[in-house]
Amino acid sequence: MGGLRTLPWYVAGSQVLGVACVVITGVWMGHYRGGYAWDGSAQEFNVHPLCMVLGLVFLYGDAVLVYRVFRNETKRSVKILHALLHMMALIISIVGLVAVFDFHSSAKISHMYSLHSWCGMLTFVLFFIQWLLGLGFFLFPWASAQLRSWYLPLHVFFGLLLLTMSVGSCLLGITEKLLFSIMETYSRFTGEGVLANTLGLLLVCFGVVVGYVVTREDFRRPPNPEEEALSVHFKTLSEGEILSSP
């Protein structure tokens, strides 16, 4: 119980970091890069980083945290919230992807040539697959209890892995954007460069805090015998084996 007293502070800290990442990305693209548009111009490209930070980092990280934040709510309610946050992250990320592909097409720039684009697309595809599997295995379960109990550790592992990949892809994108935009002045500690570097550090901090909260054992959701009897974490009632909550 002593450790649980610190949970709200970690969660609050993660939200401050996450909001700061979104705000700084918005300021960077809005103030230094000319704002936003949907006309094939460089301003349409600016939609891409904002959507990816908002969707695949902040909202995705919050979706990972819901099992720790809502520890005493019914498990089905938390599952629905978990799935909805992922769906919001998915929709916003698709908008961001459409923006960058449309900009590249309008500017006659090749698609998918950089390491950032490869890592980012891999992250998005795996995220989409993870979301579909989560719906099928846990929210609208069609698989057997034994299969669901086998998949649960993989679901948890890939959840954290994808958050790490999202942050890493953002860091690659930040570096790529700075080198394309201010290569000659970057080494002089210009305001834009410092702001973007700060954004990168905050993204790393957000990922670290979320990862710590999710992996800390005493922050886990407490088992509810009545829920667990009907949960995907039981192989069968007769076996009497309780598997850990996510």
DOPATI-764046 format. One line per 3 residues: number of its first residue (from 0); their letters; for each residue x, y, z of N, C-alpha, C. Coordinates in steps of 0.2 Angstrom, whole numbers. Atoms other than C-alpha are relative to their C-alpha. Last residue first. Layout:
% DOPATI-764046
NUM = A = X Y Z X Y Z X Y Z ~ ...
//
This chain:
% DOPATI-764046
245 = PSS = -5 -4 4 -9 -35 -88 3 5 4 ~ 3 -5 4 -18 -46 -74 6 4 -4 ~ -1 -7 -1 -8 -61 -69 -4 5 -4
242 = LIE = -5 -3 3 -15 -78 -71 0 7 1 ~ 1 -7 2 -26 -87 -59 6 3 -3 ~ -6 -4 1 -26 -106 -59 -1 7 -2
239 = GES = -2 -4 -6 -41 -115 -52 6 4 0 ~ -7 0 -1 -41 -129 -65 2 5 6 ~ -2 6 -4 -59 -132 -63 7 0 2
236 = LTK = 2 -1 -7 -64 -114 -68 3 -6 4 ~ 7 3 -1 -55 -116 -84 -1 1 7 ~ 1 5 5 -40 -107 -92 -6 -4 1
233 = FHV = 1 7 -2 -43 -92 -82 0 -5 -5 ~ -6 3 -3 -35 -76 -88 -1 -6 4 ~ -4 3 4 -49 -72 -100 7 -3 3
230 = SLA = -5 -3 4 -60 -68 -86 4 -4 -5 ~ 3 0 7 -76 -76 -80 5 3 -4 ~ 4 6 1 -69 -82 -63 -3 0 -7
227 = EEE = -5 5 3 -57 -68 -63 -3 -6 -2 ~ -2 -1 7 -71 -56 -61 5 -5 -3 ~ 6 1 4 -78 -64 -46 1 1 -7
224 = PNP = 2 7 1 -61 -67 -38 -6 -1 -5 ~ 7 1 -3 -55 -49 -41 -3 -7 -2 ~ 4 5 2 -36 -48 -43 -7 0 3
221 = PRR = 1 5 -5 -28 -31 -39 -5 -6 -3 ~ 7 0 -2 -22 -21 -54 -1 -6 4 ~ 4 5 4 -3 -21 -55 -8 1 3
218 = FDE = 5 -4 4 5 -6 -47 -5 -4 -4 ~ 5 -2 -5 14 -17 -34 -5 5 -3 ~ 5 5 -3 23 -26 -48 -5 3 4
215 = RTV = -1 1 -7 31 -11 -57 -5 -4 3 ~ -4 6 -2 31 -15 -76 1 -1 8 ~ 3 6 2 17 -3 -81 3 -7 3
212 = VYG = 7 1 -4 22 11 -70 -3 -6 -2 ~ -1 1 -7 40 10 -76 -6 -2 4 ~ -3 6 -1 36 9 -94 1 -2 7
209 = VVV = 5 5 1 25 24 -93 2 -7 1 ~ 5 0 -5 38 34 -85 -5 -5 -1 ~ -3 3 -6 52 28 -97 -5 0 6
206 = GFC = 0 7 1 41 32 -112 3 -4 6 ~ 7 3 0 37 49 -106 0 -7 -1 ~ 2 0 -7 55 53 -102 -7 -3 1
203 = VLL = -3 5 -3 60 48 -120 -2 -1 8 ~ 3 6 2 47 59 -127 3 -6 3 ~ 6 1 -3 53 73 -116 -4 -6 -2
200 = LGL = -1 2 -7 71 71 -122 -7 -1 4 ~ -3 7 0 66 72 -140 1 -3 7 ~ 5 5 1 55 87 -137 2 -7 0
197 = TNA = 3 0 -6 70 96 -129 -6 -5 -1 ~ -4 5 -5 80 92 -144 -4 -1 6 ~ 1 7 3 66 100 -155 4 -5 4
194 = LVG = 7 2 -2 66 116 -144 -1 -8 -3 ~ 0 2 -8 85 117 -144 -7 -2 1 ~ -4 6 -2 85 116 -163 0 -2 7
191 = EGT = 4 6 3 71 128 -166 4 -6 2 ~ 6 1 -4 79 141 -154 -3 -6 -3 ~ 6 -5 2 96 140 -163 -6 -2 4
188 = FRS = 5 0 -5 110 131 -154 -5 5 -1 ~ 0 -6 -3 123 135 -167 -5 1 6 ~ -6 1 -4 126 117 -173 1 7 4
185 = YTE = 2 5 -6 108 117 -180 6 1 5 ~ 0 -4 -6 112 133 -191 -1 -5 6 ~ -6 -4 -1 118 124 -207 0 4 6
182 = MIS = -7 3 0 107 109 -206 5 5 2 ~ -5 -5 -3 91 119 -202 7 -3 1 ~ 3 -7 0 77 111 -212 5 5 3
179 = FLL = 3 -2 6 83 94 -218 -1 8 0 ~ -5 0 5 94 91 -204 -2 2 -6 ~ -5 -5 -2 81 96 -191 6 0 -5
176 = KET = 3 -6 2 68 85 -200 4 6 2 ~ 0 -1 7 79 70 -200 -3 7 -2 ~ -6 -1 3 83 72 -182 0 1 -7
173 = IGL = -2 -7 -3 65 74 -176 7 2 -3 ~ 3 -5 4 60 59 -187 2 7 2 ~ -3 0 7 73 48 -180 -3 5 -4
170 = LCS = -6 -3 -1 67 53 -162 4 0 -7 ~ 1 -7 -1 49 50 -167 7 3 1 ~ 2 -3 6 53 33 -173 0 7 0
167 = GVS = -6 0 5 62 29 -157 -1 2 -7 ~ -5 -6 -2 47 35 -147 6 0 -4 ~ 3 -7 2 35 24 -157 5 6 2
164 = MTL = -1 -1 7 47 9 -156 -3 7 -2 ~ -7 -1 1 47 10 -137 2 2 -7 ~ -1 -6 -2 28 11 -137 8 2 0
161 = LLL = 2 -4 5 28 -4 -148 0 8 2 ~ -5 0 6 39 -14 -137 -2 5 -5 ~ -6 -4 -2 28 -10 -122 5 1 -5
158 = GFF = 3 -7 -2 12 -16 -130 6 4 2 ~ 0 -4 6 22 -30 -138 -3 6 1 ~ -6 -2 2 26 -37 -121 0 4 -6
155 = VHL = -3 -4 -5 9 -36 -114 7 2 -3 ~ 4 -6 0 1 -44 -129 3 5 4 ~ -2 -3 6 14 -58 -129 -3 7 -1
152 = PLY = -7 -3 -1 11 -61 -111 2 3 -6 ~ 0 -6 -4 -8 -62 -115 7 2 1 ~ -2 -6 4 -6 -74 -130 1 6 5
149 = WSR = -6 0 3 -5 -90 -120 2 6 -3 ~ -5 0 -6 -19 -86 -108 7 0 -3 ~ 0 -7 -2 -30 -82 -124 5 1 6
146 = LQA = -4 -4 5 -25 -99 -131 0 8 2 ~ -7 2 0 -30 -108 -116 4 4 -5 ~ -4 -3 -6 -46 -98 -114 7 -2 0
143 = SAW = 1 4 -7 -51 -103 -131 4 3 5 ~ -4 5 -1 -52 -90 -145 -1 -3 7 ~ 2 6 4 -67 -80 -150 4 -6 1
140 = PFL = -4 6 0 -65 -66 -137 -4 -6 -4 ~ 5 5 3 -74 -50 -142 3 -7 0 ~ 6 -4 0 -64 -38 -130 -6 -4 -3
137 = FFG = 2 -3 -7 -50 -50 -126 -6 3 0 ~ -2 4 -5 -43 -61 -141 -4 2 7 ~ 2 7 2 -51 -53 -156 1 -5 6
134 = LGL = 7 0 1 -50 -35 -150 -3 -7 0 ~ 2 -2 -7 -32 -37 -144 -8 -1 0 ~ 0 6 -4 -28 -46 -160 -3 1 7
131 = LWQ = 5 5 2 -35 -31 -170 1 -7 4 ~ 6 -2 -2 -25 -19 -159 -6 -5 -3 ~ 1 0 -7 -9 -28 -161 -7 2 3
128 = IFF = 1 7 -2 -11 -29 -179 -1 -2 7 ~ 6 2 3 -13 -11 -181 -2 -7 2 ~ 5 -3 -4 2 -7 -169 -7 -2 -2
125 = LVF = 1 4 -6 12 -19 -179 -5 2 5 ~ 3 7 2 8 -10 -195 -1 -4 6 ~ 7 -1 2 11 7 -187 -3 -6 -2
122 = TLM = 3 -1 -7 28 2 -179 -8 1 -1 ~ 0 6 -3 34 -5 -196 -4 1 7 ~ 5 4 4 28 11 -205 0 -7 4
119 = GCW = 7 -3 -2 38 22 -192 -5 -5 -3 ~ 1 1 -7 54 11 -193 -7 2 2 ~ 0 8 -1 54 11 -212 -2 -2 7
116 = SHL = 6 2 3 50 30 -213 -1 -8 1 ~ 6 -3 -4 63 35 -200 -6 -3 -3 ~ 1 4 -6 76 24 -209 -6 2 4
113 = SYM = -5 -1 -6 73 34 -225 -1 -5 6 ~ -7 1 1 66 29 -242 5 0 6 ~ -3 6 -4 48 26 -239 7 -1 -1
110 = HSI = 3 3 -6 41 38 -252 4 -5 3 ~ 0 7 -1 51 48 -265 -3 -2 7 ~ -5 3 -4 47 66 -266 -1 -7 1
107 = KAS = -4 4 4 38 74 -280 6 -3 3 ~ -7 -2 0 32 88 -269 4 -4 -5 ~ 1 -7 3 13 84 -272 7 3 -1
104 = SHF = 3 1 7 16 65 -269 0 7 -3 ~ -5 3 4 27 68 -254 -2 0 -7 ~ -5 -5 1 14 80 -246 6 -3 -5
101 = DFV = 3 -5 5 0 67 -249 5 5 -1 ~ 0 3 7 11 53 -241 -3 5 -5 ~ -7 1 2 15 64 -226 0 -3 -7
98 = AVL = -3 -6 1 -3 69 -223 7 0 -3 ~ 3 -3 6 -10 52 -226 3 7 -2 ~ -3 4 6 1 45 -213 -2 3 -6
95 = GVI = -7 -2 1 -4 59 -200 4 -4 -6 ~ 0 -6 2 -22 55 -203 7 3 -1 ~ 2 0 7 -19 37 -201 0 7 -3
92 = SII = -6 2 3 -10 41 -184 -2 -1 -8 ~ -4 -6 0 -26 50 -178 7 -1 -4 ~ 3 -5 4 -37 36 -182 5 6 -1
89 = LAM = -1 3 7 -25 23 -174 -3 5 -5 ~ -7 0 2 -23 33 -158 1 -2 -7 ~ -1 -7 1 -42 35 -157 7 1 -2
86 = MHL = 4 -1 6 -44 16 -159 1 8 -2 ~ -3 3 6 -31 13 -146 -3 2 -7 ~ -5 -4 1 -40 24 -134 5 -2 -5
83 = LAH = 2 -6 3 -56 15 -138 6 5 0 ~ 1 1 7 -48 -2 -135 -2 7 -3 ~ -6 1 3 -41 3 -118 -1 -1 -7
80 = LIK = -4 -6 0 -57 11 -113 6 -1 -3 ~ 3 -4 5 -67 -5 -118 4 7 0 ~ -1 3 7 -55 -16 -108 -3 5 -6
77 = VSR = -7 -2 1 -56 -4 -93 2 -3 -7 ~ 0 -7 1 -75 -6 -93 7 2 -2 ~ 3 -1 7 -74 -25 -95 0 7 -2
74 = KTE = -5 2 5 -62 -26 -80 -3 1 -7 ~ 1 7 3 -74 -17 -69 5 -1 -5 ~ 6 1 5 -66 -2 -61 -1 -7 -2
71 = NRF = 6 2 -3 -54 -3 -46 -7 0 -4 ~ -2 7 -3 -37 -2 -54 -7 -3 3 ~ 6 2 -2 -42 12 -66 0 -7 3
68 = VRY = 4 -6 -2 -25 20 -67 -7 -2 3 ~ -3 -2 -6 -15 4 -68 -4 6 3 ~ 0 6 -5 -25 -5 -81 3 2 6
65 = VLV = 7 0 -3 -27 12 -90 -1 -6 5 ~ 0 -2 -8 -8 15 -92 -7 -2 3 ~ -4 5 -4 -6 6 -109 -1 1 7
62 = ADG = 3 7 1 -20 16 -117 4 -5 4 ~ 6 0 -5 -12 32 -110 -4 -6 0 ~ -2 1 -7 4 27 -119 -5 1 5
59 = YLF = -2 7 -1 -5 25 -135 3 -1 7 ~ 6 4 -1 -14 42 -133 2 -8 1 ~ 4 -3 -6 3 51 -130 -6 -5 1
56 = VLG = -4 -1 -6 15 41 -142 -5 2 6 ~ -4 6 -1 6 34 -157 5 0 6 ~ 3 7 1 -8 46 -158 4 -5 3
53 = LVM = 6 1 -4 -2 63 -151 -3 -7 0 ~ -2 0 -7 16 61 -157 -7 0 4 ~ -3 6 -2 10 54 -174 2 1 8
50 = CLP = 5 6 0 -3 67 -177 4 -6 3 ~ 4 -1 -5 9 82 -173 -5 -6 1 ~ -3 0 -7 23 75 -183 -5 1 5
47 = HVN = -2 7 -1 11 72 -199 4 -1 7 ~ 5 4 -4 1 88 -198 3 -7 2 ~ 0 -2 -7 17 98 -202 -5 -4 4
44 = FEQ = -5 5 -3 18 89 -219 0 1 7 ~ 4 6 -1 2 99 -224 5 -6 3 ~ 4 -1 -6 11 115 -220 -4 -6 1
41 = ASG = -4 2 -6 25 109 -232 -4 1 6 ~ -5 -4 -1 11 110 -246 4 -2 6 ~ -6 3 3 0 97 -252 6 4 1
38 = DWA = 0 -2 7 -16 107 -248 6 -2 -4 ~ 1 6 4 -21 102 -231 -1 1 -7 ~ 4 -1 6 -14 116 -220 -1 -7 -3
35 = YGG = 3 6 2 -4 119 -204 -5 1 -6 ~ 7 2 -2 8 131 -197 -3 -6 -4 ~ 5 -3 4 24 139 -204 -8 -2 0
32 = RYH = 1 3 7 38 128 -199 -6 2 -4 ~ -6 0 4 44 138 -184 0 -3 -7 ~ -4 -6 0 28 143 -176 6 0 -4
29 = GMW = 5 -6 1 15 130 -180 4 6 0 ~ 3 0 6 27 115 -182 -4 6 -2 ~ -5 1 5 37 118 -167 -2 1 -7
26 = VGT = -4 -7 1 23 125 -157 5 0 -5 ~ 5 -5 4 12 110 -161 3 6 0 ~ 0 2 7 27 98 -157 -5 5 -3
23 = IVV = -7 -2 4 30 107 -141 0 -2 -7 ~ 0 -8 1 11 106 -136 7 2 -3 ~ 4 -2 6 11 87 -140 0 7 -1
20 = CAV = -3 3 7 27 83 -130 -5 2 -6 ~ -6 -4 2 21 94 -115 3 -2 -7 ~ 3 -6 3 4 85 -115 6 5 -2
17 = GLV = 3 2 6 14 68 -113 -3 7 -3 ~ -5 1 5 26 75 -100 -3 -1 -7 ~ -3 -7 1 12 82 -89 5 -1 -6
14 = QSG = 5 -4 4 2 66 -92 3 7 -1 ~ 0 2 7 17 55 -87 -5 4 -4 ~ -6 -2 3 20 65 -71 0 -2 -7
11 = AVY = 0 -8 1 2 64 -66 6 2 -4 ~ 5 -1 5 3 45 -68 -1 7 -2 ~ -3 3 6 19 44 -58 -5 1 -6
8 = WPL = -6 -5 2 12 55 -44 3 -2 -7 ~ 2 -6 3 -4 45 -44 5 5 -2 ~ 3 1 7 6 29 -42 -3 6 -3
5 = TRL = -4 -3 5 16 35 -27 -3 0 -7 ~ 1 -8 -1 3 31 -14 4 4 -5 ~ 6 -2 4 3 13 -21 -1 8 1
2 = GGM = -2 -2 7 20 10 -15 -5 3 -4 ~ -5 -6 0 15 12 3 2 2 -7 ~ 4 -6 0 0 0 0 4 6 0
//
